[in-house]
Amino acid sequence: MVLLALACSLAISAGHAFGDDEQAWVALKRGGMVVLLRHTHVDMREGIGHLAPGNCSEEVNLSARGIEQAKRIGEAFRAHGIAVGEVLTSPYCRCIDTGKLAFGRATPVQYLMPPGVLSESQANLDQERVLQDILEYRSSANLVMITHDLNISNIVLEPSIAMGDFFVLRPNGTNFDVIGKIQFGDK
């Protein structure tokens, strides 16, 4: 609970005066940033929260538009010369596929699951883990975390995140700054 309250105060202190795309790309070029990326486009339908480990055909997967979005994200990172370190994803196929299409790799982790499919206590623990990973991140490359709308909006206090959009965060150990939001989703 303490980390959850800290997350709220950190996001408030980070503010909502997001930098423009170019500022975010410049920060990513320097490295050491955390990218919170919502999986790319899916066609919304019933069962969106169904997880079927090892059987993606039972899940809601990327649409043709989502596949193209993921590829464009990867192309943009390469065009800007951005070093990408670890690519962590929710275990949902749409997140894993976004990572593989954009960055050529994806490591699923349970703590990036959407909060709506977990108990409230587990969702809070997972959010604390994400926040801790952000605050403690130190590397010359950038960490990419591919997850779901609520996971991201709970960290950056943005009401809704379009599929394919991402936030660039600069951690400093005790806080983080929201450097910018880059939109690849629906405008």
C-alpha positions as CSV (number, residue, x, y, z in Angstrom):
1,M,0.0,0.0,0.0
2,V,2.9,2.3,0.8
3,L,4.3,1.9,-2.7
4,L,0.9,2.3,-4.2
5,A,0.5,5.7,-2.5
6,L,4.1,6.5,-3.5
7,A,3.1,5.7,-7.1
8,C,0.3,8.2,-7.0
9,S,2.5,10.9,-5.6
10,L,5.3,10.2,-8.0
11,A,3.0,10.4,-11.0
12,I,1.5,13.6,-9.7
13,S,5.0,15.1,-9.1
14,A,5.9,13.9,-12.6
15,G,3.0,16.0,-13.9
16,H,1.0,15.8,-17.0
17,A,3.0,18.3,-19.1
18,F,4.3,15.6,-21.4
19,G,7.1,16.5,-23.7
20,D,6.7,16.3,-27.4
21,D,7.7,13.2,-29.4
22,E,11.1,14.5,-30.2
23,Q,12.0,15.1,-26.6
24,A,11.0,11.5,-25.8
25,W,13.1,10.1,-28.7
26,V,16.1,12.2,-27.6
27,A,15.8,10.8,-24.0
28,L,15.5,7.3,-25.4
29,K,18.7,7.8,-27.5
30,R,20.5,8.7,-24.2
31,G,19.3,5.4,-22.7
32,G,18.4,4.4,-19.2
33,M,14.7,5.1,-19.8
34,V,11.7,2.9,-19.1
35,V,9.1,2.5,-21.9
36,L,5.6,1.6,-20.7
37,L,3.9,0.4,-23.9
38,R,0.3,-0.7,-24.3
39,H,0.1,-3.7,-26.7
40,T,-0.8,-2.8,-30.2
41,H,-4.3,-2.9,-31.7
42,V,-6.7,-5.8,-31.1
43,D,-10.3,-6.0,-32.2
44,M,-12.2,-5.6,-28.9
45,R,-14.7,-8.4,-28.2
46,E,-16.0,-10.5,-25.4
47,G,-13.3,-12.6,-23.7
48,I,-10.6,-9.9,-23.9
49,G,-9.4,-10.9,-20.5
50,H,-9.1,-14.7,-21.3
51,L,-5.6,-16.0,-20.9
52,A,-4.8,-19.3,-22.5
53,P,-1.1,-20.1,-21.9
54,G,0.3,-22.0,-24.8
55,N,-2.9,-21.6,-26.9
56,C,-3.0,-18.1,-28.4
57,S,-6.0,-19.1,-30.6
58,E,-8.2,-18.9,-27.5
59,E,-7.1,-15.3,-26.7
60,V,-7.9,-12.0,-28.2
61,N,-4.9,-11.4,-30.5
62,L,-3.4,-8.6,-32.5
63,S,-5.4,-7.5,-35.5
64,A,-3.8,-6.9,-38.9
65,R,-3.6,-3.2,-37.9
66,G,-1.9,-4.2,-34.6
67,I,0.7,-6.3,-36.4
68,E,1.5,-3.3,-38.6
69,Q,1.6,-1.0,-35.6
70,A,4.1,-3.2,-33.8
71,K,6.3,-3.4,-36.8
72,R,6.2,0.5,-37.2
73,I,7.1,0.9,-33.5
74,G,10.2,-1.3,-34.0
75,E,11.1,0.5,-37.2
76,A,10.8,3.9,-35.3
77,F,13.1,2.6,-32.6
78,R,15.7,1.4,-35.1
79,A,15.4,4.6,-37.2
80,H,16.1,6.7,-34.1
81,G,19.0,4.5,-33.1
82,I,17.4,3.5,-29.8
83,A,19.2,0.8,-27.7
84,V,16.6,-1.6,-26.3
85,G,17.6,-3.8,-23.4
86,E,15.1,-6.2,-21.8
87,V,11.6,-6.4,-23.3
88,L,9.2,-7.6,-20.5
89,T,5.6,-8.3,-21.4
90,S,2.4,-9.5,-19.9
91,P,1.9,-13.2,-20.6
92,Y,-1.0,-12.4,-22.9
93,C,-0.2,-13.3,-26.5
94,R,-1.1,-9.8,-27.8
95,C,1.7,-8.4,-25.5
96,I,4.2,-11.1,-26.4
97,D,3.5,-10.7,-30.1
98,T,3.9,-6.9,-29.9
99,G,7.3,-7.3,-28.3
100,K,8.4,-9.9,-30.8
101,L,7.2,-7.9,-33.8
102,A,8.6,-4.6,-32.6
103,F,11.8,-5.7,-30.9
104,G,12.4,-9.3,-31.9
105,R,12.0,-10.6,-28.4
106,A,9.7,-10.7,-25.4
107,T,10.0,-12.1,-21.9
108,P,6.6,-12.7,-20.3
109,V,6.3,-11.9,-16.6
110,Q,3.2,-12.4,-14.4
111,Y,3.4,-9.0,-12.7
112,L,2.4,-7.3,-16.0
113,M,-1.0,-9.0,-16.1
114,P,-4.0,-6.7,-16.3
115,P,-5.5,-5.9,-12.9
116,G,-9.0,-6.7,-13.9
117,V,-8.3,-10.4,-14.1
118,L,-6.5,-10.6,-10.7
119,S,-7.6,-10.2,-7.1
120,E,-7.3,-6.7,-5.8
121,S,-4.4,-7.6,-3.5
122,Q,-2.5,-9.3,-6.3
123,A,-3.1,-6.4,-8.6
124,N,-1.7,-4.0,-5.9
125,L,1.4,-6.2,-5.4
126,D,2.0,-6.4,-9.2
127,Q,1.7,-2.6,-9.5
128,E,4.2,-2.2,-6.6
129,R,6.6,-4.5,-8.4
130,V,6.3,-2.5,-11.7
131,L,6.9,0.7,-9.8
132,Q,9.9,-0.8,-8.0
133,D,11.3,-2.0,-11.4
134,I,10.9,1.6,-12.8
135,L,12.5,3.3,-9.8
136,E,15.5,0.9,-9.6
137,Y,16.2,0.7,-13.4
138,R,19.8,1.5,-14.3
139,S,21.3,0.7,-17.6
140,S,22.6,2.3,-20.8
141,A,19.9,0.6,-22.8
142,N,16.2,1.2,-22.3
143,L,13.8,-1.2,-20.6
144,V,10.5,-1.9,-22.4
145,M,7.5,-3.1,-20.5
146,I,4.5,-4.1,-22.7
147,T,1.3,-4.4,-20.8
148,H,-2.3,-3.2,-20.7
149,D,-4.2,0.1,-20.4
150,L,-4.9,0.0,-16.6
151,N,-1.4,-1.0,-15.7
152,I,0.0,2.1,-17.5
153,S,-2.7,4.5,-16.5
154,N,-2.3,3.6,-12.8
155,I,1.4,4.5,-13.0
156,V,1.2,7.7,-15.1
157,L,-2.3,8.8,-14.0
158,E,-3.6,9.1,-17.6
159,P,-7.2,8.1,-17.9
160,S,-6.8,5.8,-20.9
161,I,-4.0,4.7,-23.1
162,A,-4.6,3.9,-26.8
163,M,-3.3,0.6,-28.1
164,G,0.2,1.1,-29.4
165,D,0.9,4.3,-27.4
166,F,3.7,4.5,-24.9
167,F,5.2,6.6,-22.2
168,V,8.9,7.3,-21.7
169,L,9.9,7.5,-18.0
170,R,13.2,8.6,-16.6
171,P,13.8,6.9,-13.2
172,N,16.1,8.4,-10.6
173,G,15.8,5.9,-7.8
174,T,13.3,7.7,-5.6
175,N,11.1,9.2,-8.3
176,F,10.6,9.2,-12.0
177,D,9.8,11.9,-14.6
178,V,7.4,11.3,-17.5
179,I,9.5,12.6,-20.4
180,G,6.9,12.1,-23.1
181,K,4.1,10.1,-24.7
182,I,4.6,8.8,-28.2
183,Q,1.4,7.9,-30.0
184,F,1.2,5.0,-32.4
185,G,-2.4,4.3,-31.6
186,D,-5.6,5.9,-32.9
187,K,-5.4,9.6,-32.9
